[in-house]
Amino acid sequence: MDSALFPEGVKRCSPKVFLLWTLPWLCLLAWGGLSAFLCLYKGLNQTNMNDYFAFAVWIVFDLAVIALGAGAFFTGFLTYIIGKKELKDILNAAVIIGFICYSGAIAMLGIDIGQPIRGWFIFWHVNVHSMLAEVSFCITCYLGVLAIEYLPLILENRQLDKVKELRLFGHNLHGIMAVFAATGTFLSFFHQGSLGGMYGVMYARPFAFREGFYIWPWTFFLFILSAIAAGPAFTILCTKLAEKITRKKLVPEKAFQTLAKISGWLLALYMVLKITDTVNWIYGVVPRAGLAFMDFYREGPYGVWLVVAEIGIFGIIPAIILLVPKARQHEGWLITGCLLNCTGIVINRFVFTVVSLAVPVMPFDKFVSYLPTWQEWGIAFAVIGYGFLLFSLSYRYLPVFPRERELNPLSE
Amino acid sequence: MFPFCFEWEWNPDHLLFLGLLYVALTIISSGLTYALVKTWLDLPEMEESHDVPEEILYRSRYAGY
């Protein structure tokens, strides 16, 4: 029925099977749509956010998907600027994942600010000393860059490709893609960093506060490093998942290995700096605030196990897996390494967002817990549904993987 | 925010922060304009020669792979 839209020389499932596959993701989107409607119509009283938790599950999801979506800018940077040509086989997937992550995050922020109709205030009445303003500017601009990077791929759809104006426009955009990739790298470096900087400058909260270099706390640099370590791992994970679901080889092994190796080295460097930062925090910031390390982990479910999990299980172990060639060449270990790496970054963003706010800061404060409402979960999970849906549609109708035809020859 | 807005201040913070933003926006819009104008200029040439655009190193012409 829709086979005329498929890329040339590749096989896709029947429309019926495809519709069945999209059903769960459409359900998640419907749940998210209902939740968004309630939040916009009735207000943020539909959430469990309060004066303690102005940042909650949406911000955890936002920060996590923005970090995981860093694979787009970093793969673009490696391909166009550094010249790692083998990565062109996985670049389209990275761009689509990045586009999903950033557009999903911005949509979620649109609900989070309570009155989206005033969303433009942050651009017009900007506080130039605010890390959050810098984040808003950069993620919005970078979403534009991602859309431009995605556009030539859309124009290569078999039917759109027949329109010569569009074909030529796509071709011309390809020709200057390095400029967009460089701009995207600049924007991404700053917003990934400013997301970390936002927590690091909170000197009234010793759990998050860090010293640093000039106006940037160490968390600024740690967030950049952790994002470029986890982003490529997430791209590998998504592509491997697509390979498992389609039962096809979509990307040559060399591209996976290059990305995994780079991710491993960056994660190892991040771990060294993260451990140094943690030790410096324990013996510097914490005693100066009149506290001890264990004071932060006395109450509630967020014990010292979170530190062990983030640095040990989801940091050092995946770094070792991705650094050892024999381990990363084994598919099971490669997926495990990438999965642990990505989980680590989600935990990191959770700790900085939720635990920072949950830990009491004044002697009369008490530990405050928070659990999201179904509306909050609905909007967060809608991003996952939207991601699966857009990636599935892109895979079905666009030549996302340039070597697919070569790696999976059709039997006559 | 533009320099003619009442909240604008002529200090290094505003110049640096918003200057970099406008540089990024200018690069993005110039890139798009370049691609559009080049398409417009190349179109008659392409119609005459019936040529396929030449290959570009990355991500090009997957459909005709």
Interface residues (C-beta under 8 A of the other chain):
Chain A: P7 E8 G9 T79 Y80 K85 K88 L91 N92 F123 W124 H125 V126 V128 H129 E134 F137 C141 G144 V145 I148 P152 L153 E156 N157 R158 D161 K164 E165 R167 L168 F169 H171 N172 L173 H174 G175 I176 M177 V179 F180 T183 F186 L187 P399 P402 R405 E406
Chain B: M1 C5 E7 D13 H14 F17 L18 L21 A24 L25 I27 I28 G31 L32 Y34 A35 L36 K38 T39 D42 L43 M46 E47 P53 I56 L57 Y58 R59 S60 R61 Y62 A63 G64 Y65
